[in-house]
Amino acid sequence: MKYCPECGKKIKKKNKIGINHSKKNNHIKASGILTSIAASLCFLIGVIGLLAFSSGTWYYCEQSNYDYEYYQAPYHYNVPMSQYVLTAAFGFFGFIFGLISGILILLRKLYSLTLIGQIFIMLASLMLLTVEFWFFILLGLPILVMTIISIVFTSIYQNEFGF
């Protein structure tokens, strides 16, 4: 902070354009809150993925003469079971990284890590598109919109972050 040598008042730092930016900006707060809400909805994606994976009927499958396995086919849709597990994994990773990203945005630290967390949230919402279109419309699209708005706000005011 610089001070006036004559009167002792604080001199505000101006950017190149001449607009005064305060350290605390409401857009960054909104970005952190939107990221935290989207991350909490990613937890719901993970739970939906696990519930869709666990619901269904067990079928008996003979692979070879020595090895017998049971597998479970979900009764909902004709989607591979591994897709539900991947959706659940992306949902839980999106929750963990997104919550950390939301906290870091509110603290205004580690800009690059906040973008990584927001990308994980976007990937979790896009994984719903591969499983079921209506789940994407009802749950994935609001998460995607909140994350894009959060990325825009975070990128505009990236000079407030401590790298």
Residue pairs with C-beta under 8 A, 6 or more apart in sequence:
1 10
1 11
2 10
2 11
2 13
3 9
3 10
3 11
4 10
4 11
12 20
14 20
15 21
15 159
21 157
21 159
21 160
23 160
25 157
25 160
27 153
27 156
27 157
28 105
28 106
28 108
28 153
28 154
28 157
28 160
29 106
30 150
30 153
31 105
31 149
31 150
31 153
31 154
32 102
32 103
32 105
32 106
32 150
33 102
33 106
34 146
34 147
34 149
34 150
34 153
35 98
35 101
35 102
35 105
35 114
35 117
35 118
35 121
35 146
35 147
35 150
36 98
36 99
36 102
36 103
37 146
38 98
38 121
38 125
38 143
38 146
38 147
38 150
39 94
39 95
39 97
39 98
39 99
39 101
39 102
39 117
39 121
40 95
40 99
41 139
41 142
41 143
42 91
42 92
42 94
42 95
42 98
42 121
42 124
42 125
42 143
43 91
43 92
43 95
44 91
44 139
45 87
45 88
45 90
45 91
45 94
45 124
45 125
45 127
45 128
45 139
45 140
45 143
46 87
46 88
46 89
46 90
46 91
46 92
46 94
46 95
46 124
47 88
47 91
48 87
48 88
48 91
48 135
48 139
49 84
49 85
49 86
49 87
49 88
49 89
49 90
49 91
49 131
50 84
50 88
52 74
52 76
52 84
52 87
52 131
53 72
53 74
53 81
53 84
53 85
53 88
54 72
55 74
55 75
55 76
56 72
56 73
56 74
56 75
56 76
57 72
57 73
57 75
58 70
58 71
58 72
59 70
59 71
59 72
59 73
60 68
60 70
61 68
61 69
61 70
61 71
62 68
63 69
71 81
72 81
73 81
74 81
74 84
76 132
77 131
77 132
79 130
79 131
79 132
83 130
83 131
84 131
86 127
87 124
87 127
87 128
87 130
87 131
90 120
90 123
90 124
90 127
91 124
91 127
93 120
93 124
94 120
94 121
94 123
94 124
94 125
95 124
97 116
97 117
97 120
97 121
98 117
98 118
98 120
98 121
98 124
99 117
100 113
100 117
101 113
101 114
101 115
101 116
101 117
101 118
101 120
101 121
102 117
104 110
104 113
104 114
104 117
105 114
105 150
105 154
108 160
108 161
108 162
109 161
109 162
110 161
110 162
110 163
111 154
111 158
111 161
111 163
112 163
114 154
114 161
115 151
115 154
118 147
118 150
118 151
118 154
121 143
121 147
122 143
122 144
122 147
122 148
124 143
125 136
125 139
125 140
125 141
125 143
125 144
125 147
126 136
126 140
126 144
127 140
128 135
128 136
128 139
128 140
129 136
129 140
